């Protein structure tokens, strides 16, 4: 965080009681692979949420910040997103998974 305002941005993302914050969700088992591009656009349109990172089932060592739009996520992967509230009921079928 080297640019002006970055520390304020990070503080707000980490403050769960004030505005937007970061959440995660795990793709259900037996789902088809889905592109980051499709998920990014659909998350924004459906939930006004922004996808920011992914990780595979293997854990935090596989974390990819700002994954490329042509990369894929698969069952068991964790997605990280920014939203005003946690999305409790993600309609995975609507994403084609």
ZINOR-V422349 format. One record per pair of residues at least 24 apart in sequence whose C-alpha atoms are under 10 Angstrom apart, sorted by the first residue. I is the first residue (numbers start at 1). J is the second residue. If there is no record, write none. Layout:
I:J + I:J
//
This chain:
13:82 + 13:83 + 13:84 + 16:84 + 16:85 + 17:84 + 17:85 + 18:84 + 19:83 + 19:84 + 19:85 + 20:49 + 20:81 + 20:82 + 20:83 + 20:84 + 20:85 + 20:86 + 21:49 + 21:81 + 21:82 + 21:83 + 21:84 + 21:85 + 21:86 + 22:49 + 22:50 + 22:51 + 22:52 + 22:80 + 22:81 + 22:82 + 22:83 + 22:84 + 22:85 + 22:86 + 23:49 + 23:51 + 23:52 + 23:79 + 23:80 + 23:81 + 23:82 + 23:83 + 23:84 + 23:85 + 23:86 + 23:87 + 24:51 + 24:52 + 24:53 + 24:54 + 24:78 + 24:79 + 24:80 + 24:81 + 24:82 + 24:86 + 24:87 + 25:54 + 25:76 + 25:77 + 25:78 + 25:79 + 25:80 + 25:81 + 25:86 + 25:87 + 25:88 + 25:90 + 26:54 + 26:55 + 26:56 + 26:57 + 26:74 + 26:75 + 26:76 + 26:77 + 26:78 + 26:79 + 26:80 + 27:56 + 27:57 + 27:73 + 27:74 + 27:75 + 27:76 + 27:77 + 27:78 + 27:79 + 27:90 + 27:92 + 27:97 + 28:74 + 28:75 + 28:76 + 28:77 + 28:78 + 28:92 + 28:97 + 29:74 + 29:75 + 29:76 + 29:77 + 29:97 + 30:74 + 30:75 + 30:76 + 30:97 + 31:73 + 31:74 + 31:75 + 31:76 + 31:92 + 31:93 + 31:96 + 31:97 + 32:72 + 32:73 + 32:74 + 32:75 + 32:93 + 32:95 + 32:96 + 32:97 + 33:71 + 33:72 + 33:73 + 33:74 + 33:75 + 33:77 + 33:96 + 33:97 + 34:70 + 34:71 + 34:72 + 34:73 + 34:74 + 34:75 + 34:95 + 34:96 + 34:97 + 35:68 + 35:69 + 35:70 + 35:71 + 35:72 + 35:73 + 35:74 + 35:95 + 36:66 + 36:67 + 36:68 + 36:69 + 36:70 + 36:71 + 36:72 + 36:73 + 36:79 + 37:67 + 37:68 + 37:69 + 37:70 + 37:71 + 37:72 + 38:69 + 38:70 + 38:72 + 38:95 + 38:96 + 39:69 + 39:72 + 39:73 + 39:79 + 39:92 + 39:95 + 39:96 + 40:69 + 40:81 + 42:94 + 42:95 + 43:81 + 43:83 + 43:90 + 43:95 + 44:81 + 44:82 + 44:83 + 46:90 + 46:91 + 46:94 + 47:83 + 47:84 + 47:85 + 47:86 + 47:87 + 47:90 + 48:82 + 48:83 + 48:84 + 48:85 + 49:80 + 49:81 + 49:82 + 49:83 + 49:84 + 49:85 + 49:86 + 49:87 + 50:80 + 50:81 + 50:82 + 50:83 + 51:79 + 51:80 + 51:81 + 51:82 + 51:83 + 52:79 + 52:80 + 52:81 + 52:82 + 53:78 + 53:79 + 53:80 + 53:81 + 53:82 + 54:78 + 54:79 + 54:80 + 54:81 + 55:79 + 55:80
//
